[in-house]
């Protein structure tokens, strides 16, 4: 299954939830991250149950500090 993550295609062997995706991409922690799938924000409470579909467009935005 192909998913576009921040403009890059990634291949997964089967269905994957947003939570599982983040655990795979950020094994230490996924803190300060916002997720949009097909241009719709997915609330953190929905990450475990929002299953990604083939060819979904996922945008991951990380919070940064600065001034």
C-alpha positions as CSV (number, residue, x, y, z in Angstrom):
1,X,0.0,0.0,0.0
2,X,1.4,3.4,-1.1
3,X,1.0,6.5,1.1
4,X,2.3,9.9,0.3
5,X,4.0,11.4,3.4
6,X,5.1,15.0,3.1
7,X,5.5,14.6,-0.6
8,X,7.4,11.3,-0.5
9,X,5.9,7.9,-1.4
10,X,6.2,5.3,1.3
11,X,5.2,1.6,1.0
12,X,3.5,-0.4,3.7
13,X,2.6,-4.0,3.7
14,X,-1.0,-3.6,4.9
15,X,-3.5,-1.3,6.7
16,X,-1.9,1.1,9.1
17,X,-3.4,3.6,11.5
18,X,-2.1,7.2,12.0
19,X,-0.9,6.1,15.5
20,X,1.0,3.1,14.0
21,X,2.5,5.3,11.3
22,X,3.8,7.8,13.8
23,X,5.2,5.0,16.0
24,X,7.1,3.7,13.0
25,X,8.4,7.1,11.9
26,X,9.2,8.4,15.4
27,X,9.9,5.4,17.6
28,X,11.1,7.5,20.5
29,X,8.1,9.8,20.7
30,X,5.6,11.6,18.5
31,X,5.3,14.8,20.6
32,X,4.4,18.2,19.1
33,X,3.1,16.7,15.8
34,X,0.0,17.6,13.9
35,X,-1.4,15.3,11.3
36,X,-3.5,16.0,8.2
37,X,-4.8,13.3,5.9
38,X,-6.1,14.4,2.5
39,X,-6.0,18.1,3.7
40,X,-8.2,17.3,6.8
41,X,-6.7,17.6,10.2
42,X,-6.9,14.3,12.2
43,X,-7.3,15.0,15.9
44,X,-4.9,13.2,18.2
45,X,-7.8,11.3,19.8
46,X,-8.6,9.8,16.4
47,X,-5.0,8.7,15.6
48,X,-5.5,5.1,16.9
49,X,-8.7,4.5,14.9
50,X,-8.0,6.5,11.7
51,X,-6.8,3.8,9.3
52,X,-4.9,5.1,6.2
53,X,-6.0,4.1,2.8
54,X,-3.9,3.5,-0.3
55,X,-2.7,6.8,-2.0
56,X,-3.7,8.9,1.0
57,X,-1.8,12.2,1.2
58,X,-0.4,12.6,4.8
59,X,1.1,15.8,6.0
60,X,3.1,15.8,9.3
61,X,3.8,19.1,10.9
62,X,6.2,19.3,13.9
63,X,6.1,22.2,16.3
64,X,9.3,24.2,16.7
65,X,10.4,26.8,19.1
66,X,11.7,30.1,18.0
67,X,11.2,33.7,17.9
